[in-house]
Amino acid sequence: MTDTTDQAQALAEVERDYPGWQAWQAQLAGLVYARRSMTSPPMVVRSTSNEGLREEIESAERERGLR
């Protein structure tokens, strides 16, 4: 597997584990992002790692009372 394939699989697992969230890798700077659809104001988080992204999602959900 290539790094790109590994990263795509890891982000797919984030989406599976956090329904309603869409995750993607930025083209520059090695950041990963996630957003929760249909939220106002928009919920968008970012991190330098997949594990950090999971932590940011959980934190954002706690702040909004979703967890």
Backbone torsions as a table, in degrees:
resi	resn	phi	psi	omega
1	MET	NA	145.6	177.6
2	THR	-90.1	166.0	177.4
3	ASP	-60.3	-37.0	179.0
4	THR	-64.2	-42.6	178.7
5	THR	-66.6	-43.1	178.1
6	ASP	-59.7	-44.0	-179.1
7	GLN	-65.6	-42.2	178.7
8	ALA	-61.4	-41.2	178.8
9	GLN	-66.3	-41.8	179.5
10	ALA	-63.4	-40.4	178.7
11	LEU	-70.6	-33.7	174.7
12	ALA	-63.2	-36.9	177.6
13	GLU	-67.5	-36.4	175.3
14	VAL	-60.8	-46.5	179.1
15	GLU	-62.5	-37.6	178.6
16	ARG	-66.4	-42.6	-176.3
17	ASP	-76.8	-21.0	-179.1
18	TYR	-127.6	81.1	-178.8
19	PRO	-56.1	141.1	-179.7
20	GLY	93.1	-10.3	-179.8
21	TRP	-103.2	142.5	174.9
22	GLN	-116.3	128.2	-176.8
23	ALA	-116.8	145.6	177.4
24	TRP	-153.8	161.6	177.5
25	GLN	-100.9	134.8	176.9
26	ALA	-69.8	152.3	178.7
27	GLN	-72.3	-28.6	-178.5
28	LEU	-120.9	157.3	170.9
29	ALA	70.8	0.8	175.2
30	GLY	67.4	21.0	178.9
31	LEU	-86.6	153.5	171.2
32	VAL	-118.4	143.1	-176.4
33	TYR	-124.8	157.6	170.8
34	ALA	-146.6	146.9	174.7
35	ARG	-136.3	148.1	176.1
36	ARG	-102.0	122.4	-177.1
37	SER	-71.0	155.0	175.6
38	MET	59.6	41.6	174.9
39	THR	-119.0	145.9	177.8
40	SER	-139.2	120.8	-5.1
41	PRO	-65.2	161.1	-176.6
42	PRO	-58.9	139.2	175.0
43	MET	-98.4	111.7	177.9
44	VAL	-133.0	132.5	177.9
45	VAL	-129.3	160.3	177.8
46	ARG	-146.3	159.8	179.2
47	SER	-159.9	170.9	176.7
48	THR	-93.5	-5.0	-179.5
49	SER	-143.7	161.2	177.7
50	ASN	-65.5	-40.7	179.3
51	GLU	-65.2	-40.8	176.9
52	GLY	-63.5	-35.7	178.3
53	LEU	-63.2	-42.1	176.8
54	ARG	-59.6	-43.5	179.4
55	GLU	-64.1	-40.5	178.6
56	GLU	-65.3	-39.2	177.7
57	ILE	-62.6	-47.4	-179.5
58	GLU	-62.2	-40.3	178.4
59	SER	-63.9	-45.1	179.3
60	ALA	-62.2	-39.7	179.2
61	GLU	-67.6	-38.8	177.5
62	ARG	-63.6	-42.9	179.8
63	GLU	-60.5	-33.6	-178.9
64	ARG	-93.3	0.8	179.6
65	GLY	74.7	25.1	-179.4
66	LEU	-94.8	-4.5	-176.0
67	ARG	-129.9	NA	NA
